[in-house]
Amino acid sequence: MSVLSGPNERYLCLAGTAFELEYLVRVVGPAIDALKAEFFQAHSATSPVIFHRKELFAAKRPFAELKIGDAHDRFNTKLLSLLSSLDFTLILVIIDKYAHTTRYDSPHHPYHYCMRAMLERYVGFLASSASTGDVLAEGRGRKEDTALCDAFAENVRVGSQWSSDAIRARLNSHTLGIATKTANSAGLQVADLVAHPCFRRALARHVQTEIPGGFSGQVAEAMKAKLRRSATGKVLGYGLKWLP
């Protein structure tokens, strides 16, 4: 399929959510699980349902209960309230794959290129608050995960915008963590839920078209305040990075 055939093929968006670990475990995870338990009978502590945006908003199994009466509207209201209330920092990296492949003779792998840009901004975020952290990505398959882990390790080893020493000083682990799609990772589920709405809003602003409305637009609007900013309040290049 041509990268020109539509925005979902031409562009790739990575969303990263940065949570304080104790808060993630003590507050975020239980709040998400409580929402699942309220709406989905299939959810349990030992066999949790996992929020994935596409299946969730299409009300596919195990989310078919959202088709009953006004359940979808009630769920959206509570989900939006929950996402708005959570304390985290959001970083978006978006690549125009067509521009990337036409600009360079030997272009970087788009996903790995976005990961590097994400890592640079995450390290900057940690440095700004004299903190350390870890990086966890959602698995996409054994081959893809191995390649991504290798690319991550190479960035840690040689550095990029930040020196290798600066990167290593901010990361508790110098290897990339991979979580399966069935892992009940609260941070990854939040990232999955907000990524596409935020991408659609960012793209509309980038190409100067109408900002999307509806529930997706409400999510994107709520996430504006969570985007990483510079000391002077600048988002572009900090909480939102366009590539190439």
N, C-alpha and C positions, 0 to 999 in steps of 0.2 A: 504494500500500500504506500502511495506517495505521501511524503511528509507535508505536501501541500493540500491534501484531501480534506483537512479539517483541523480545528485547534487541538483536538485530543491526540492527533497524530503528529502535528507540527511542533507542539510544545510539550515539555516535560516539567512538572512542578514537584519539588521535594519540600515537604513541610517538616520542620523540626520543632518540638515542644520541649522547653527546658523547665523542669520542675525541681524544687528542693526535695531531696529524697524522702526525708521523714514525712513531709507534707503529702507527698505522692502516696506513700504507704498508709498513712493514718487517716487522710481525708479523701483524696481523689479516688483511690481504688474502691473504698467502701461506698462512696456516693454513686459511682457508676454502677456498682453491683446492686445497690438498692433500687436504682431506676430500672435495671433489667428485671429484678425480682417483681417489681410492681406490675410490669406489662407482659412478661413472657414466662409462661408456665415451664418452659423447657430449661430455664436457668436454675442452677443450683450451685452451691459452694464447691461441690466436687466435680460438676460438669457445667461450667459457665458457658453461656452464649457469648459470642464475641462480636462486638460492634464493627461491621464493615459497611461503609456508606452505601454502596451500590445495592447490596442485598437488603439493607435496612429500609431504605426509602422506596424500594420496589416491593416491600412487604413480602419478600421471599422467605422460605423456611430458614431459620426458626422464628421469623418475625411475622408470620401470617396473621397473628392476632391483631395486628394493626389495621387489618381490613374490616374489622368489626366495628360498626357504628362510628362514633367520633374518636376512636382510639388513636388514629394517626395524628389528628389535630392535638389531642391532649398530650400525646407523647412528644410531639414537636415543641409544644409550649414548655414542657418540663425539661427537655433536652437543651433548648436554647437558654433557659434560666440557669441550668447547671453549667453549661459551657461559659456563660457570661460571668458566673460567680467564681470560677476557678482562678487561682493565682499562678500564672505561668508566663513565660516569655516565648513568643512565636518568631520563628525565622523561616522565610520562604525563599527558595532559590528556583528560578524559572529559566529554562533554556529554550531558545528558538532553534530547533534542530536544523531547520533549513538554512538559516543564516550561519549557523556553526559549520555545517558541512561545506557551504560554498565559500566561506571566508578562508578556511585553512586547507592546505594540501594534505596534511595528515591530522585530521581532527581527533581530539580526545574522545573516548567513549562518553556519550552524553551523561549517563547516570553517574559515572565516576567523576566527571568534571563537576557536576552539581554537588556531589558528595564533598569534593575538595573545597568548594566555595562555602558549603555549609559548615565544614570543620573550621575553616578560617574564622567565620563569624561566631561560631560557638566558642572557640578559644578566646576571641576578643571579648565576648560576653563574660566569660569566666575571669579573664584578666581584669576587667573593669570593676569587678566586685571582689577581687583577691580570693577567688574560689577555685575549687577543683571539681571535676565531674567525669562522667562516663558517657559513652555513646552506644546506643542500641538501635539497630535497624531491623525492620521486618524482613523475614526471609522471602526470597523469590524463587528459590530452587537451588539445588546443590551447586551446579556449575556457576550460576550467577552470584551466589553467596561467596563462593571461594574467590572469584575474581574481584568482588567488591572488598573483601577482607584484605586481599593482597594489595589493592590500590590504596586502601586506608593505611596499611602498614608502611607502604612506600612514602606516603605523605608524612607520616610520623617520623620516618627514618631520615628523609632528606629535607623536610620542611617545605614551605610554600611562601605565602605572604608572611607567615610567622616562621621563625627559625625552628629547627628540630628541637632544640633545647627548650624554647618557649612553649611549643606544643606539648612536649613530654612533661613539662612542669605543671601543666594544667589538667592533664588527663590522669585519672587514677589507674586506669588500665590502658596500655598502649596497643591493645588489639580491639577490633570492632566486635561488639556483642551482636549476635543474631538471634532473634526470637521468631518462632514459627508463627504462621497465621492463626494457629489455634491457641497461642499463649495469651493468657488474660493480662496483657500489659496495658495498664491504664494510660500511660503516656503515649504509646503507639496508637491506641484506639482514639484518643483525643486528636492526635495528628491526622489520622485517617478521616475523621469526621469533618475537620475544618479545612483540609487541603484543597479540595475541589471548589468549594464556595469561595475561598480566598483567591484561588487561581483565577476563577471567572471574573472576580471583581478587579484583580490586578491587570488582567488582560484587557478588560474593557477600558480601563484608564489608560493603558499603554497604547492602544490603537484608537482611542478616543471614540468609543461607541457607548451606547447606553449602559449604565450600571445595572446588572441583573437584580431583579426584585424577588419576591416570594420568600420562602423559608431560607433558601440558599443565600439570598441577599441579606436577610436578617442575621444569619450566622456570620457572614463576612463583615458586616457592619459592627457586630459585637466584638470581633477579633481585632479591629483596628487598634484599640487601646492596648492590646497585648503584644503588638509587633515591637521588636527590639528597636531602640532609638539610640542615636548618639547623645553625647552630653548636651548638645544644643537642640535635641529633638528631631534630628534628621532620621527618616526611615529608609530612604533609598540608599542602598549600599550597606545598610546595617540589618534591618529587619526584612528587607526585600532586596534581592539581588537578581538582576537580569543578566543572562549570558547569551551570546558571547560578549 
